[in-house]
Amino acid sequence: MPNHTEIYKNQAEMYERMISKQPNLSSVMKEIRDYQGLDVADLGAGSGRLSAVIAPEAKSLTSIDQSKAMLDVLESRMPAGLSNLRTVVADHRDLPIETASVDFVVSGWSLCYLANSNNPNWQNDLRTIMSELDRILRPGGTIVIFETMGTGTEIPNAPDFLKPYYSKLEEEYGFAYRWIRADYEFSSLSEAEELIRFFFGDELADRVLEHQWQVVPECAGIWWKHTCV
């Protein structure tokens, strides 16, 4: 399996090339909460998958990631003269954001790196993250979390090491849940094989070739919660 930490640090442009093949998620987020005119934080912003669509409409946007290389790509994608964006290298467990200063928090495919059961301390890390989210949100704020429910599958099939985390979100932390298809649509079979092998590894890339997938199925879970006013 490829080393994602190294990819985020050293191959941010290649990563952006891959995720650009997924659909724009602005309408999905707006069904939960319209972020126009709001103060927003994007945790694990990466190369700007979500930040790029939020920034032009938000009052302010703080995009946070552990990889400066990813944030450099994010900044390069933003319109010239955009003045409401701040990028910060930081950890989810210690957010450099003032208390009660954000209306909308979004995190895409990121909290899972700390909250998966392969991390012996995952429950404490998740508790710390949730405490930080509660701290930075204003009353009536909204949290939206995107995570994988399976790549290369047409119906949800979450990895076993993420299932306890997903259960905690719903059963302990009070998040609602639904899922969508977020397929990768590549321009050719060779591009699909190249980029899937780059990020997901040989097993899935070999399936792409076996099934001749130019469109690679992906299921995404969405968890959201509105805090009390």
Short mmCIF file of the C-alpha atoms (twelve columns), coordinates in Angstrom:
data_MODEL
# 
_entry.id   MODEL 
# 
loop_
_atom_site.group_PDB 
_atom_site.id 
_atom_site.type_symbol 
_atom_site.label_atom_id 
_atom_site.label_alt_id 
_atom_site.label_comp_id 
_atom_site.label_asym_id 
_atom_site.label_seq_id 
_atom_site.Cartn_x 
_atom_site.Cartn_y 
_atom_site.Cartn_z 
_atom_site.pdbx_PDB_model_num 
ATOM 1   C CA . MET A 1   0.000   0.000  0.000   1 
ATOM 2   C CA . PRO A 2   1.434   3.439  -0.866  1 
ATOM 3   C CA . ASN A 3   2.622   5.651  1.984   1 
ATOM 4   C CA . HIS A 4   0.068   8.460  2.102   1 
ATOM 5   C CA . THR A 5   2.148   10.607 4.441   1 
ATOM 6   C CA . GLU A 6   4.948   10.632 1.879   1 
ATOM 7   C CA . ILE A 7   2.486   11.317 -0.943  1 
ATOM 8   C CA . TYR A 8   1.039   14.322 0.867   1 
ATOM 9   C CA . LYS A 9   4.539   15.623 1.571   1 
ATOM 10  C CA . ASN A 10  6.273   14.926 -1.733  1 
ATOM 11  C CA . GLN A 11  3.654   14.273 -4.436  1 
ATOM 12  C CA . ALA A 12  0.960   16.846 -3.776  1 
ATOM 13  C CA . GLU A 13  0.575   17.757 -7.465  1 
ATOM 14  C CA . MET A 14  0.014   14.123 -8.417  1 
ATOM 15  C CA . TYR A 15  -2.539  13.770 -5.635  1 
ATOM 16  C CA . GLU A 16  -4.405  16.842 -6.865  1 
ATOM 17  C CA . ARG A 17  -4.425  15.376 -10.367 1 
ATOM 18  C CA . MET A 18  -6.148  12.267 -8.991  1 
ATOM 19  C CA . ILE A 19  -8.795  13.886 -6.801  1 
ATOM 20  C CA . SER A 20  -9.680  16.368 -9.539  1 
ATOM 21  C CA . LYS A 21  -11.377 13.391 -11.194 1 
ATOM 22  C CA . GLN A 22  -14.056 13.295 -8.471  1 
ATOM 23  C CA . PRO A 23  -17.267 15.375 -8.523  1 
ATOM 24  C CA . ASN A 24  -17.653 18.880 -7.124  1 
ATOM 25  C CA . LEU A 25  -19.208 18.545 -3.661  1 
ATOM 26  C CA . SER A 26  -20.478 22.090 -3.173  1 
ATOM 27  C CA . SER A 27  -24.139 21.144 -3.660  1 
ATOM 28  C CA . VAL A 28  -23.787 18.275 -1.194  1 
ATOM 29  C CA . MET A 29  -22.431 20.609 1.472   1 
ATOM 30  C CA . LYS A 30  -25.056 23.276 0.754   1 
ATOM 31  C CA . GLU A 31  -27.864 20.757 1.250   1 
ATOM 32  C CA . ILE A 32  -26.675 20.553 4.850   1 
ATOM 33  C CA . ARG A 33  -25.712 24.214 5.376   1 
ATOM 34  C CA . ASP A 34  -25.200 27.052 2.910   1 
ATOM 35  C CA . TYR A 35  -21.746 28.395 3.733   1 
ATOM 36  C CA . GLN A 36  -22.161 31.650 1.786   1 
ATOM 37  C CA . GLY A 37  -21.127 34.556 4.025   1 
ATOM 38  C CA . LEU A 38  -19.999 32.272 6.853   1 
ATOM 39  C CA . ASP A 39  -16.691 31.868 8.675   1 
ATOM 40  C CA . VAL A 40  -15.476 28.402 7.628   1 
ATOM 41  C CA . ALA A 41  -12.686 26.017 8.653   1 
ATOM 42  C CA . ASP A 42  -11.538 23.179 6.365   1 
ATOM 43  C CA . LEU A 43  -9.627  20.543 8.342   1 
ATOM 44  C CA . GLY A 44  -7.258  18.373 6.347   1 
ATOM 45  C CA . ALA A 45  -7.801  20.708 3.424   1 
ATOM 46  C CA . GLY A 46  -5.106  19.062 1.327   1 
ATOM 47  C CA . SER A 47  -4.798  20.480 -2.169  1 
ATOM 48  C CA . GLY A 48  -8.145  22.255 -1.874  1 
ATOM 49  C CA . ARG A 49  -10.780 19.731 -2.912  1 
ATOM 50  C CA . LEU A 50  -13.349 21.477 -0.681  1 
ATOM 51  C CA . SER A 51  -11.623 24.799 -0.021  1 
ATOM 52  C CA . ALA A 52  -11.581 25.681 -3.713  1 
ATOM 53  C CA . VAL A 53  -15.373 25.707 -3.917  1 
ATOM 54  C CA . ILE A 54  -15.949 27.247 -0.474  1 
ATOM 55  C CA . ALA A 55  -13.491 30.156 -0.644  1 
ATOM 56  C CA . PRO A 56  -15.241 32.287 -3.286  1 
ATOM 57  C CA . GLU A 57  -18.466 32.355 -1.236  1 
ATOM 58  C CA . ALA A 58  -17.372 32.256 2.412   1 
ATOM 59  C CA . LYS A 59  -16.820 35.323 4.563   1 
ATOM 60  C CA . SER A 60  -13.556 33.770 5.695   1 
ATOM 61  C CA . LEU A 61  -11.874 30.387 5.243   1 
ATOM 62  C CA . THR A 62  -9.135  28.819 7.330   1 
ATOM 63  C CA . SER A 63  -7.642  25.817 5.524   1 
ATOM 64  C CA . ILE A 64  -5.599  23.543 7.774   1 
ATOM 65  C CA . ASP A 65  -3.367  20.623 6.862   1 
ATOM 66  C CA . GLN A 66  -0.259  18.921 8.217   1 
ATOM 67  C CA . SER A 67  1.424   19.140 4.808   1 
ATOM 68  C CA . LYS A 68  2.728   22.509 3.643   1 
ATOM 69  C CA . ALA A 69  3.190   21.052 0.164   1 
ATOM 70  C CA . MET A 70  -0.521  20.320 -0.058  1 
ATOM 71  C CA . LEU A 71  -1.423  23.819 1.126   1 
ATOM 72  C CA . ASP A 72  0.956   25.287 -1.464  1 
ATOM 73  C CA . VAL A 73  -1.033  23.503 -4.173  1 
ATOM 74  C CA . LEU A 74  -4.277  24.739 -2.590  1 
ATOM 75  C CA . GLU A 75  -3.066  28.351 -2.665  1 
ATOM 76  C CA . SER A 76  -1.992  28.021 -6.296  1 
ATOM 77  C CA . ARG A 77  -5.547  27.052 -7.248  1 
ATOM 78  C CA . MET A 78  -7.215  30.083 -5.700  1 
ATOM 79  C CA . PRO A 79  -8.320  33.129 -7.712  1 
ATOM 80  C CA . ALA A 80  -5.913  36.059 -7.768  1 
ATOM 81  C CA . GLY A 81  -6.724  38.694 -5.199  1 
ATOM 82  C CA . LEU A 82  -8.665  36.398 -2.872  1 
ATOM 83  C CA . SER A 83  -8.336  38.003 0.553   1 
ATOM 84  C CA . ASN A 84  -10.491 35.831 2.814   1 
ATOM 85  C CA . LEU A 85  -8.252  32.724 2.863   1 
ATOM 86  C CA . ARG A 86  -5.772  31.725 5.550   1 
ATOM 87  C CA . THR A 87  -3.740  28.512 5.318   1 
ATOM 88  C CA . VAL A 88  -2.136  26.977 8.401   1 
ATOM 89  C CA . VAL A 89  0.021   23.905 8.950   1 
ATOM 90  C CA . ALA A 90  -1.442  22.277 12.067  1 
ATOM 91  C CA . ASP A 91  -2.800  19.152 13.716  1 
ATOM 92  C CA . HIS A 92  -6.529  18.442 14.145  1 
ATOM 93  C CA . ARG A 93  -5.999  17.946 17.878  1 
ATOM 94  C CA . ASP A 94  -4.685  21.480 18.417  1 
ATOM 95  C CA . LEU A 95  -6.422  23.905 16.069  1 
ATOM 96  C CA . PRO A 96  -4.959  27.427 15.764  1 
ATOM 97  C CA . ILE A 97  -8.450  28.943 15.639  1 
ATOM 98  C CA . GLU A 98  -10.060 31.209 18.199  1 
ATOM 99  C CA . THR A 99  -12.841 29.873 20.411  1 
ATOM 100 C CA . ALA A 100 -16.379 30.382 19.058  1 
ATOM 101 C CA . SER A 101 -15.151 31.972 15.820  1 
ATOM 102 C CA . VAL A 102 -16.380 29.558 13.122  1 
ATOM 103 C CA . ASP A 103 -19.860 28.850 11.747  1 
ATOM 104 C CA . PHE A 104 -19.097 25.867 9.519   1 
ATOM 105 C CA . VAL A 105 -16.433 23.173 9.833   1 
ATOM 106 C CA . VAL A 106 -15.794 20.677 7.067   1 
ATOM 107 C CA . SER A 107 -13.288 17.846 6.905   1 
ATOM 108 C CA . GLY A 108 -12.829 15.600 3.901   1 
ATOM 109 C CA . TRP A 109 -11.102 12.213 4.074   1 
ATOM 110 C CA . SER A 110 -8.803  13.382 6.857   1 
ATOM 111 C CA . LEU A 111 -9.957  12.665 10.420  1 
ATOM 112 C CA . CYS A 112 -9.725  8.967  9.571   1 
ATOM 113 C CA . TYR A 113 -5.932  9.083  9.761   1 
ATOM 114 C CA . LEU A 114 -6.170  9.660  13.504  1 
ATOM 115 C CA . ALA A 115 -9.501  7.964  14.219  1 
ATOM 116 C CA . ASN A 116 -8.925  4.548  12.640  1 
ATOM 117 C CA . SER A 117 -8.604  1.492  14.868  1 
ATOM 118 C CA . ASN A 118 -5.036  0.790  13.678  1 
ATOM 119 C CA . ASN A 119 -4.092  3.743  15.892  1 
ATOM 120 C CA . PRO A 120 -4.063  2.424  19.489  1 
ATOM 121 C CA . ASN A 121 -4.997  5.876  20.764  1 
ATOM 122 C CA . TRP A 122 -7.772  6.498  18.231  1 
ATOM 123 C CA . GLN A 123 -10.601 6.963  20.724  1 
ATOM 124 C CA . ASN A 124 -8.697  9.567  22.728  1 
ATOM 125 C CA . ASP A 125 -7.603  11.303 19.530  1 
ATOM 126 C CA . LEU A 126 -11.188 11.398 18.263  1 
ATOM 127 C CA . ARG A 127 -12.396 12.750 21.604  1 
ATOM 128 C CA . THR A 128 -9.766  15.502 21.442  1 
ATOM 129 C CA . ILE A 129 -10.750 16.385 17.862  1 
ATOM 130 C CA . MET A 130 -14.423 16.598 18.781  1 
ATOM 131 C CA . SER A 131 -13.593 18.780 21.757  1 
ATOM 132 C CA . GLU A 132 -11.652 21.126 19.485  1 
ATOM 133 C CA . LEU A 133 -14.547 21.307 17.016  1 
ATOM 134 C CA . ASP A 134 -16.952 22.152 19.826  1 
ATOM 135 C CA . ARG A 135 -14.536 24.827 21.029  1 
ATOM 136 C CA . ILE A 136 -14.093 26.666 17.722  1 
ATOM 137 C CA . LEU A 137 -17.760 26.546 16.653  1 
ATOM 138 C CA . ARG A 138 -20.193 29.318 17.417  1 
ATOM 139 C CA . PRO A 139 -23.614 28.349 18.808  1 
ATOM 140 C CA . GLY A 140 -25.702 27.026 15.929  1 
ATOM 141 C CA . GLY A 141 -22.616 25.979 13.998  1 
ATOM 142 C CA . THR A 142 -22.379 22.995 11.663  1 
ATOM 143 C CA . ILE A 143 -19.858 20.171 11.219  1 
ATOM 144 C CA . VAL A 144 -19.666 18.112 8.008   1 
ATOM 145 C CA . ILE A 145 -17.315 15.131 7.707   1 
ATOM 146 C CA . PHE A 146 -16.628 13.199 4.498   1 
ATOM 147 C CA . GLU A 147 -14.930 9.794  4.674   1 
ATOM 148 C CA . THR A 148 -14.565 6.787  2.422   1 
ATOM 149 C CA . MET A 149 -17.159 4.044  2.321   1 
ATOM 150 C CA . GLY A 150 -15.130 2.091  -0.191  1 
ATOM 151 C CA . THR A 151 -13.155 2.640  -3.402  1 
ATOM 152 C CA . GLY A 152 -13.860 0.234  -6.236  1 
ATOM 153 C CA . THR A 153 -17.290 -0.618 -4.829  1 
ATOM 154 C CA . GLU A 154 -20.718 0.470  -6.062  1 
ATOM 155 C CA . ILE A 155 -22.407 0.184  -2.659  1 
ATOM 156 C CA . PRO A 156 -20.996 1.145  0.752   1 
ATOM 157 C CA . ASN A 157 -18.357 -1.256 2.005   1 
ATOM 158 C CA . ALA A 158 -16.380 0.566  4.683   1 
ATOM 159 C CA . PRO A 159 -12.901 -0.712 5.594   1 
ATOM 160 C CA . ASP A 160 -12.989 -2.659 8.853   1 
ATOM 161 C CA . PHE A 161 -10.474 -0.338 10.540  1 
ATOM 162 C CA . LEU A 162 -12.821 2.628  10.038  1 
ATOM 163 C CA . LYS A 163 -16.089 1.043  11.178  1 
ATOM 164 C CA . PRO A 164 -15.574 1.726  14.915  1 
ATOM 165 C CA . TYR A 165 -14.869 5.394  14.143  1 
ATOM 166 C CA . TYR A 166 -18.012 5.687  12.032  1 
ATOM 167 C CA . SER A 167 -20.075 4.064  14.781  1 
ATOM 168 C CA . LYS A 168 -18.691 6.533  17.329  1 
ATOM 169 C CA . LEU A 169 -19.683 9.480  15.145  1 
ATOM 170 C CA . GLU A 170 -23.299 8.338  15.075  1 
ATOM 171 C CA . GLU A 171 -23.758 6.653  18.446  1 
ATOM 172 C CA . GLU A 172 -21.614 8.798  20.759  1 
ATOM 173 C CA . TYR A 173 -21.202 12.136 19.028  1 
ATOM 174 C CA . GLY A 174 -24.682 12.502 17.539  1 
ATOM 175 C CA . PHE A 175 -23.929 12.825 13.830  1 
ATOM 176 C CA . ALA A 176 -26.481 12.055 11.124  1 
ATOM 177 C CA . TYR A 177 -25.284 9.952  8.197   1 
ATOM 178 C CA . ARG A 178 -25.897 9.292  4.523   1 
ATOM 179 C CA . TRP A 179 -23.795 8.192  1.595   1 
ATOM 180 C CA . ILE A 180 -23.280 9.211  -2.020  1 
ATOM 181 C CA . ARG A 181 -21.377 8.003  -5.040  1 
ATOM 182 C CA . ALA A 182 -18.226 10.026 -5.664  1 
ATOM 183 C CA . ASP A 183 -16.777 8.127  -8.620  1 
ATOM 184 C CA . TYR A 184 -13.450 8.962  -10.227 1 
ATOM 185 C CA . GLU A 185 -13.995 9.760  -13.913 1 
ATOM 186 C CA . PHE A 186 -10.699 9.431  -15.764 1 
ATOM 187 C CA . SER A 187 -9.975  10.452 -19.344 1 
ATOM 188 C CA . SER A 188 -8.620  7.014  -20.254 1 
ATOM 189 C CA . LEU A 189 -8.075  3.536  -18.859 1 
ATOM 190 C CA . SER A 190 -4.327  4.165  -18.699 1 
ATOM 191 C CA . GLU A 191 -4.846  7.295  -16.606 1 
ATOM 192 C CA . ALA A 192 -7.217  5.405  -14.299 1 
ATOM 193 C CA . GLU A 193 -4.680  2.622  -13.799 1 
ATOM 194 C CA . GLU A 194 -1.789  5.055  -13.248 1 
ATOM 195 C CA . LEU A 195 -3.500  7.252  -10.664 1 
ATOM 196 C CA . ILE A 196 -5.276  4.478  -8.788  1 
ATOM 197 C CA . ARG A 197 -2.015  2.532  -8.501  1 
ATOM 198 C CA . PHE A 198 -0.257  5.699  -7.302  1 
ATOM 199 C CA . PHE A 199 -2.612  6.249  -4.345  1 
ATOM 200 C CA . PHE A 200 -4.515  3.013  -3.687  1 
ATOM 201 C CA . GLY A 201 -1.938  0.407  -4.631  1 
ATOM 202 C CA . ASP A 202 -1.569  -2.604 -6.870  1 
ATOM 203 C CA . GLU A 203 -4.603  -4.653 -5.843  1 
ATOM 204 C CA . LEU A 204 -7.143  -2.007 -6.789  1 
ATOM 205 C CA . ALA A 205 -5.199  -0.925 -9.871  1 
ATOM 206 C CA . ASP A 206 -5.198  -4.521 -11.103 1 
ATOM 207 C CA . ARG A 207 -8.991  -4.604 -10.646 1 
ATOM 208 C CA . VAL A 208 -9.251  -1.417 -12.686 1 
ATOM 209 C CA . LEU A 209 -7.466  -3.172 -15.530 1 
ATOM 210 C CA . GLU A 210 -9.473  -6.363 -15.091 1 
ATOM 211 C CA . HIS A 211 -12.805 -4.513 -15.286 1 
ATOM 212 C CA . GLN A 212 -11.581 -1.944 -17.812 1 
ATOM 213 C CA . TRP A 213 -12.736 0.838  -15.498 1 
ATOM 214 C CA . GLN A 214 -12.321 4.309  -16.899 1 
ATOM 215 C CA . VAL A 215 -14.849 5.344  -14.264 1 
ATOM 216 C CA . VAL A 216 -13.770 3.916  -10.900 1 
ATOM 217 C CA . PRO A 217 -16.646 3.573  -8.407  1 
ATOM 218 C CA . GLU A 218 -16.281 5.276  -5.055  1 
ATOM 219 C CA . CYS A 219 -18.715 5.501  -2.156  1 
ATOM 220 C CA . ALA A 220 -18.399 8.422  0.244   1 
ATOM 221 C CA . GLY A 221 -19.987 8.724  3.658   1 
ATOM 222 C CA . ILE A 222 -21.250 12.072 4.924   1 
ATOM 223 C CA . TRP A 223 -21.686 12.738 8.634   1 
ATOM 224 C CA . TRP A 224 -23.083 16.051 9.849   1 
ATOM 225 C CA . LYS A 225 -24.227 17.755 13.020  1 
ATOM 226 C CA . HIS A 226 -25.706 21.139 13.900  1 
ATOM 227 C CA . THR A 227 -24.705 22.412 17.319  1 
ATOM 228 C CA . CYS A 228 -27.223 23.950 19.673  1 
ATOM 229 C CA . VAL A 229 -27.941 27.670 19.585  1 
# 
